[in-house]
């Protein structure tokens, strides 16, 4: 098993998780689901969004089968508008490569985290471990405790 700062943090906090190795390359969430032979609805991709006015950037987690609904995301944050960043903006804001952006790697970095409400119905979700080639499977409840998230219906079908 590959280890990194995320896996060490989870171990230190005694959080139950499984680290899953995938090819070390940029993969879509759907490709990750296919490689790991898991339902795509359990693999969550992390999308970086910004508010129309200044404020904390947002990490929106949606299933591999969905896209961020900007209006729903804005509404759950009491914002007029939000917009998904470009890949370059996302990488600049997070310091992570697209395809490896993870709320677990960005704890206490000033991001507001919103996870699609569908995660609450699952026993486990998969998210990036903050680098290409490594996914983390953990319960949505543990993820919520770690990153202080809000659950809201923010995904629309892709």
C-alpha positions in Angstrom: 0.0 0.0 0.0 1.2 3.5 -0.9 1.4 5.9 2.1 1.4 9.7 2.1 0.5 12.5 4.4 -3.3 11.7 4.1 -2.8 8.0 5.1 -0.5 9.0 8.0 -3.1 11.5 9.2 -5.9 9.0 9.0 -3.8 6.4 10.9 -2.8 9.0 13.6 -6.5 9.9 14.1 -7.5 6.2 14.2 -9.9 6.6 11.3 -11.0 3.3 9.6 -10.0 3.5 5.9 -8.6 1.5 3.0 -6.0 2.9 0.7 -6.4 1.7 -2.9 -3.7 1.9 -5.4 -4.6 2.8 -9.0 -2.3 3.7 -12.0 -0.2 6.8 -11.3 -1.7 9.0 -13.9 -4.6 11.5 -14.2 -7.8 9.5 -14.1 -11.4 10.5 -14.2 -13.6 9.4 -11.3 -15.4 7.1 -13.8 -12.1 5.5 -14.8 -11.2 5.0 -11.1 -14.5 3.2 -10.6 -13.9 1.0 -13.6 -10.3 0.1 -12.5 -11.4 -0.7 -8.9 -14.6 -2.4 -10.0 -16.8 -0.3 -7.7 -20.1 1.5 -8.4 -19.4 5.0 -9.9 -21.8 6.5 -7.5 -19.4 5.7 -4.7 -16.4 7.4 -6.2 -16.5 11.2 -5.4 -14.6 13.7 -7.4 -13.5 17.0 -5.8 -14.3 20.1 -7.8 -12.9 23.5 -6.8 -15.4 26.4 -7.0 -15.2 30.1 -6.2 -17.7 32.5 -4.9 -18.8 35.5 -7.0 -17.5 37.8 -4.3 -14.5 37.2 -2.1 -14.6 34.4 0.4 -13.3 31.0 1.1 -12.9 28.8 -2.0 -15.1 25.7 -2.1 -14.5 22.1 -2.5 -17.6 20.4 -4.0 -17.6 16.6 -3.9 -19.9 14.9 -6.3 -20.2 11.3 -7.5 -18.4 10.2 -10.7 -21.7 10.1 -12.4 -22.6 13.7 -11.7 -21.5 17.3 -12.2 -21.7 20.2 -9.8 -25.0 22.1 -10.1 -23.7 25.7 -9.6 -27.1 27.0 -8.6 -27.7 24.3 -6.0 -24.2 24.8 -4.6 -24.6 28.6 -4.4 -28.0 28.1 -2.7 -26.7 25.8 0.0 -24.0 28.4 0.8 -26.4 31.3 0.8 -24.4 32.8 -2.2 -25.8 34.5 -5.2 -23.4 32.8 -7.6 -20.5 30.4 -7.6 -18.5 29.1 -10.5 -16.3 26.0 -11.0 -12.7 27.0 -11.5 -10.5 26.1 -14.5 -8.0 23.3 -14.0 -5.2 25.8 -13.7 -7.1 27.9 -11.1 -7.9 24.7 -9.1 -4.3 23.6 -9.1 -3.1 27.1 -8.1 -5.7 27.4 -5.2 -5.0 23.9 -3.8 -1.4 23.3 -4.7 -2.5 19.8 -5.9 -2.7 18.3 -9.4 -6.1 18.0 -11.0 -7.1 14.3 -10.6 -5.5 14.3 -7.1 -7.3 17.2 -5.4 -8.7 15.9 -2.1 -10.4 17.5 0.9 -8.3 15.1 3.1 -5.1 16.8 1.8 -6.6 20.2 2.4 -7.7 20.1 6.0 -7.3 23.4 7.7 -6.3 25.1 4.4 -9.3 27.5 4.3 -11.7 25.6 2.0 -15.4 25.2 2.7 -16.4 21.6 1.8 -19.8 20.5 0.5 -20.5 16.9 -0.3 -23.5 15.8 -2.4 -26.2 14.5 -0.1 -26.2 11.1 -1.9 -23.0 10.2 0.1 -25.1 10.0 3.3 -26.9 6.9 1.9 -23.6 5.0 1.3 -21.6 2.9 3.7 -18.3 4.1 2.2 -17.1 6.6 -0.4 -13.9 6.8 -2.3 -12.0 10.1 -2.6 -8.5 11.0 -3.8 -5.7 10.8 -1.3 -4.2 14.0 -2.6 -2.0 12.5 -5.3 -2.4 10.5 -8.5 -2.5 6.8 -8.0 -4.0 6.6 -4.5 -7.7 6.6 -3.5 -9.1 6.4 0.1 -12.2 4.5 1.0 -13.9 5.6 4.2 -17.3 6.2 5.7 -19.0 9.5 4.7 -19.5 10.1 8.5 -15.8 9.9 9.1 -15.1 12.1 6.1 -17.6 14.7 7.4 -16.0 14.7 10.9 -12.5 15.2 9.4 -13.2 18.0 7.1 -16.2 19.7 8.6 -18.5 19.3 5.7 -22.0 20.2 4.8 -24.1 17.7 2.9 -26.4 19.1 0.3 -28.0 18.0 -3.0 -25.4 19.7 -5.3 -24.9 17.1 -8.1 -26.7 17.0 -11.4 -26.4 14.1 -13.8 -23.5 14.4 -16.2 
